[in-house]
Amino acid sequence: MILGILRGAGFGDEDAVRIYHAFIDQSLAFSILDAATLALPPAAREADEEVWRDTYARLPATTHPPTSPPPHPCWWPA
């Protein structure tokens, strides 16, 4: 299905496959990060999420515009 969408968007076979692989690799990487976070003890998970919130809250909106809604609850303002 994804390859069909990419081809329909005008990508040739080789580019469509390359983009598909990049998409799958990125999806797997995010899944691994989520699983690693969920495996942390609750106190460590809360501390990790606080660091993410604090770090991303300080990024300038000119280079990192906010999304609506934020992509993950740990990014929501406290």
MARMIGU-877369 format. One record per residue: residue number from 1; x, z, y of N, C-alpha, C, CB in turn. Coordinates in steps of 0.02 Angstrom, whole numbers, plus 50000, padded with zeros to 5 digits. Glycine has a CB too. Example, Ala and Ser with C-alpha at 12.3 -4.5 7.8 and 13.67 -1.06 7.14 Angstrom:
BEGIN
REC / 1 / 50660 / 50390 / 49716 / 50615 / 50390 / 49775 / 50660 / 50390 / 49835 / 50565 / 50452 / 49776;
REC / 2 / 50642 / 50354 / 49888 / 50684 / 50357 / 49947 / 50645 / 50394 / 50002 / 50704 / 50286 / 49970;
end
This chain:
BEGIN
REC / 1 / 50041 / 50000 / 49941 / 50000 / 50000 / 50000 / 50044 / 50000 / 50063 / 49953 / 50060 / 49999;
REC / 2 / 50095 / 50044 / 50063 / 50139 / 50047 / 50122 / 50176 / 49982 / 50131 / 50189 / 50106 / 50115;
REC / 3 / 50201 / 49954 / 50077 / 50236 / 49889 / 50083 / 50189 / 49836 / 50110 / 50264 / 49868 / 50014;
REC / 4 / 50126 / 49836 / 50088 / 50078 / 49788 / 50113 / 50066 / 49797 / 50188 / 50013 / 49794 / 50076;
REC / 5 / 50062 / 49859 / 50210 / 50052 / 49872 / 50282 / 50113 / 49847 / 50321 / 50041 / 49948 / 50295;
REC / 6 / 50172 / 49861 / 50296 / 50232 / 49838 / 50330 / 50237 / 49762 / 50332 / 50295 / 49867 / 50297;
REC / 7 / 50221 / 49731 / 50277 / 50221 / 49658 / 50277 / 50168 / 49630 / 50325 / 50208 / 49631 / 50205;
REC / 8 / 50110 / 49662 / 50325 / 50057 / 49641 / 50371 / 50076 / 49650 / 50444 / 49994 / 49679 / 50356;
REC / 9 / 50122 / 49697 / 50457 / 50146 / 49708 / 50525 / 50201 / 49659 / 50544 / 50172 / 49780 / 50533;
REC / 10 / 50219 / 49615 / 50497 / 50267 / 49562 / 50513 / 50337 / 49573 / 50486 / 50272 / 49556 / 50586;
REC / 11 / 50348 / 49627 / 50449 / 50414 / 49637 / 50420 / 50423 / 49594 / 50358 / 50424 / 49712 / 50402;
REC / 12 / 50483 / 49567 / 50351 / 50499 / 49529 / 50290 / 50508 / 49577 / 50232 / 50562 / 49487 / 50301;
REC / 13 / 50514 / 49549 / 50171 / 50518 / 49590 / 50111 / 50577 / 49640 / 50115 / 50526 / 49546 / 50050;
REC / 14 / 50636 / 49616 / 50132 / 50694 / 49661 / 50133 / 50686 / 49717 / 50184 / 50758 / 49621 / 50148;
REC / 15 / 50662 / 49700 / 50244 / 50652 / 49751 / 50295 / 50596 / 49800 / 50275 / 50635 / 49719 / 50362;
REC / 16 / 50543 / 49774 / 50245 / 50488 / 49817 / 50224 / 50512 / 49867 / 50172 / 50430 / 49775 / 50195;
REC / 17 / 50552 / 49845 / 50125 / 50578 / 49890 / 50073 / 50625 / 49941 / 50104 / 50615 / 49850 / 50017;
REC / 18 / 50667 / 49921 / 50150 / 50713 / 49967 / 50184 / 50675 / 50020 / 50223 / 50760 / 49927 / 50231;
REC / 19 / 50624 / 50000 / 50259 / 50583 / 50047 / 50298 / 50545 / 50094 / 50251 / 50535 / 50010 / 50344;
REC / 20 / 50519 / 50066 / 50197 / 50483 / 50106 / 50148 / 50528 / 50161 / 50120 / 50457 / 50061 / 50091;
REC / 21 / 50589 / 50142 / 50101 / 50636 / 50192 / 50074 / 50653 / 50246 / 50126 / 50700 / 50158 / 50050;
REC / 22 / 50662 / 50226 / 50188 / 50676 / 50275 / 50241 / 50617 / 50323 / 50249 / 50691 / 50239 / 50308;
REC / 23 / 50556 / 50296 / 50246 / 50496 / 50337 / 50252 / 50491 / 50387 / 50195 / 50433 / 50292 / 50254;
REC / 24 / 50502 / 50363 / 50134 / 50498 / 50407 / 50075 / 50553 / 50460 / 50078 / 50505 / 50366 / 50010;
REC / 25 / 50614 / 50440 / 50095 / 50669 / 50489 / 50099 / 50654 / 50542 / 50151 / 50735 / 50453 / 50116;
REC / 26 / 50628 / 50522 / 50208 / 50612 / 50570 / 50260 / 50555 / 50616 / 50238 / 50593 / 50535 / 50325;
REC / 27 / 50506 / 50588 / 50205 / 50450 / 50629 / 50180 / 50475 / 50681 / 50130 / 50396 / 50585 / 50147;
REC / 28 / 50519 / 50661 / 50085 / 50547 / 50708 / 50036 / 50588 / 50761 / 50070 / 50590 / 50670 / 49984;
REC / 29 / 50627 / 50742 / 50121 / 50668 / 50791 / 50157 / 50625 / 50843 / 50190 / 50713 / 50755 / 50209;
REC / 30 / 50570 / 50822 / 50222 / 50526 / 50870 / 50254 / 50493 / 50915 / 50202 / 50472 / 50833 / 50296;
REC / 31 / 50476 / 50887 / 50145 / 50446 / 50928 / 50091 / 50495 / 50981 / 50067 / 50424 / 50883 / 50032;
REC / 32 / 50558 / 50962 / 50061 / 50609 / 51010 / 50039 / 50617 / 51066 / 50090 / 50677 / 50974 / 50028;
REC / 33 / 50617 / 51048 / 50155 / 50623 / 51099 / 50207 / 50563 / 51146 / 50205 / 50628 / 51066 / 50276;
REC / 34 / 50503 / 51119 / 50196 / 50444 / 51161 / 50192 / 50447 / 51207 / 50132 / 50381 / 51118 / 50189;
REC / 35 / 50468 / 51181 / 50075 / 50473 / 51221 / 50014 / 50525 / 51276 / 50022 / 50490 / 51177 / 49953;
REC / 36 / 50581 / 51260 / 50053 / 50633 / 51310 / 50064 / 50608 / 51366 / 50110 / 50696 / 51278 / 50095;
REC / 37 / 50570 / 51348 / 50161 / 50541 / 51398 / 50206 / 50492 / 51442 / 50169 / 50507 / 51364 / 50266;
REC / 38 / 50450 / 51413 / 50128 / 50400 / 51452 / 50091 / 50432 / 51498 / 50039 / 50351 / 51406 / 50057;
REC / 39 / 50493 / 51482 / 50017 / 50528 / 51522 / 49967 / 50561 / 51584 / 49998 / 50580 / 51481 / 49931;
REC / 40 / 50566 / 51586 / 50065 / 50597 / 51643 / 50098 / 50553 / 51705 / 50093 / 50612 / 51626 / 50171;
REC / 41 / 50584 / 51764 / 50092 / 50544 / 51825 / 50097 / 50506 / 51825 / 50163 / 50589 / 51889 / 50091;
REC / 42 / 50448 / 51856 / 50167 / 50407 / 51854 / 50227 / 50444 / 51870 / 50292 / 50350 / 51901 / 50220;
REC / 43 / 50485 / 51922 / 50292 / 50521 / 51941 / 50354 / 50569 / 51886 / 50375 / 50558 / 52008 / 50344;
REC / 44 / 50604 / 51857 / 50327 / 50652 / 51803 / 50343 / 50614 / 51741 / 50367 / 50695 / 51785 / 50281;
REC / 45 / 50557 / 51727 / 50337 / 50517 / 51669 / 50357 / 50493 / 51678 / 50429 / 50457 / 51659 / 50310;
REC / 46 / 50469 / 51738 / 50445 / 50446 / 51751 / 50513 / 50502 / 51744 / 50564 / 50416 / 51821 / 50518;
REC / 47 / 50562 / 51769 / 50546 / 50620 / 51763 / 50591 / 50639 / 51690 / 50600 / 50679 / 51803 / 50564;
REC / 48 / 50637 / 51651 / 50546 / 50654 / 51580 / 50550 / 50604 / 51543 / 50594 / 50655 / 51549 / 50479;
REC / 49 / 50540 / 51557 / 50585 / 50489 / 51524 / 50626 / 50495 / 51543 / 50700 / 50419 / 51541 / 50600;
REC / 50 / 50515 / 51605 / 50713 / 50525 / 51627 / 50782 / 50582 / 51588 / 50815 / 50538 / 51703 / 50784;
REC / 51 / 50636 / 51577 / 50777 / 50692 / 51538 / 50804 / 50669 / 51467 / 50820 / 50751 / 51537 / 50754;
REC / 52 / 50630 / 51437 / 50776 / 50605 / 51369 / 50789 / 50562 / 51368 / 50852 / 50564 / 51344 / 50729;
REC / 53 / 50516 / 51417 / 50858 / 50472 / 51420 / 50917 / 50513 / 51428 / 50980 / 50422 / 51477 / 50910;
REC / 54 / 50560 / 51475 / 50979 / 50600 / 51488 / 51039 / 50643 / 51428 / 51057 / 50645 / 51548 / 51028;
REC / 55 / 50672 / 51396 / 51008 / 50716 / 51338 / 51021 / 50676 / 51280 / 51050 / 50751 / 51316 / 50957;
REC / 56 / 50621 / 51262 / 51018 / 50582 / 51205 / 51041 / 50545 / 51219 / 51106 / 50534 / 51184 / 50988;
REC / 57 / 50529 / 51282 / 51119 / 50495 / 51299 / 51182 / 50541 / 51288 / 51242 / 50472 / 51372 / 51180;
REC / 58 / 50607 / 51288 / 51230 / 50655 / 51280 / 51285 / 50675 / 51208 / 51297 / 50716 / 51321 / 51271;
REC / 59 / 50654 / 51162 / 51255 / 50672 / 51092 / 51265 / 50635 / 51064 / 51325 / 50658 / 51051 / 51202;
REC / 60 / 50669 / 51024 / 51367 / 50635 / 50997 / 51426 / 50582 / 50946 / 51406 / 50686 / 50965 / 51472;
REC / 61 / 50525 / 50950 / 51439 / 50470 / 50905 / 51425 / 50488 / 50833 / 51442 / 50408 / 50926 / 51465;
REC / 62 / 50538 / 50822 / 51485 / 50556 / 50753 / 51503 / 50589 / 50717 / 51444 / 50604 / 50754 / 51562;
REC / 63 / 50623 / 50753 / 51400 / 50654 / 50721 / 51342 / 50619 / 50737 / 51277 / 50726 / 50743 / 51337;
REC / 64 / 50577 / 50789 / 51277 / 50541 / 50809 / 51217 / 50468 / 50825 / 51236 / 50575 / 50871 / 51183;
REC / 65 / 50429 / 50773 / 51252 / 50361 / 50787 / 51275 / 50320 / 50822 / 51221 / 50327 / 50721 / 51296;
REC / 66 / 50276 / 50866 / 51243 / 50234 / 50902 / 51194 / 50185 / 50854 / 51161 / 50196 / 50959 / 51228;
REC / 67 / 50165 / 50871 / 51101 / 50115 / 50832 / 51065 / 50050 / 50873 / 51064 / 50138 / 50814 / 50993;
REC / 68 / 49997 / 50841 / 51049 / 49934 / 50876 / 51046 / 49897 / 50856 / 50983 / 49891 / 50861 / 51109;
REC / 69 / 49885 / 50900 / 50937 / 49911 / 50968 / 50933 / 49984 / 50968 / 50910 / 49869 / 51010 / 50885;
REC / 70 / 50020 / 51026 / 50916 / 50089 / 51028 / 50891 / 50091 / 51008 / 50818 / 50119 / 51099 / 50901;
REC / 71 / 50145 / 50977 / 50795 / 50147 / 50952 / 50727 / 50150 / 51005 / 50673 / 50206 / 50908 / 50719;
REC / 72 / 50167 / 51067 / 50688 / 50170 / 51119 / 50638 / 50154 / 51186 / 50671 / 50241 / 51121 / 50603;
REC / 73 / 50117 / 51230 / 50638 / 50099 / 51293 / 50669 / 50158 / 51334 / 50694 / 50060 / 51334 / 50621;
REC / 74 / 50216 / 51329 / 50663 / 50272 / 51370 / 50685 / 50297 / 51347 / 50754 / 50329 / 51367 / 50635;
REC / 75 / 50275 / 51290 / 50779 / 50295 / 51266 / 50845 / 50245 / 51286 / 50898 / 50301 / 51190 / 50844;
REC / 76 / 50190 / 51315 / 50878 / 50139 / 51335 / 50927 / 50166 / 51392 / 50969 / 50073 / 51355 / 50893;
REC / 77 / 50150 / 51393 / 51033 / 50173 / 51449 / 51075 / 50145 / 51515 / 51049 / 50150 / 51438 / 51148;
REC / 78 / 50186 / 51566 / 51054 / 50166 / 51632 / 51029 / 50117 / 51664 / 51076 / 50228 / 51678 / 51020;
end
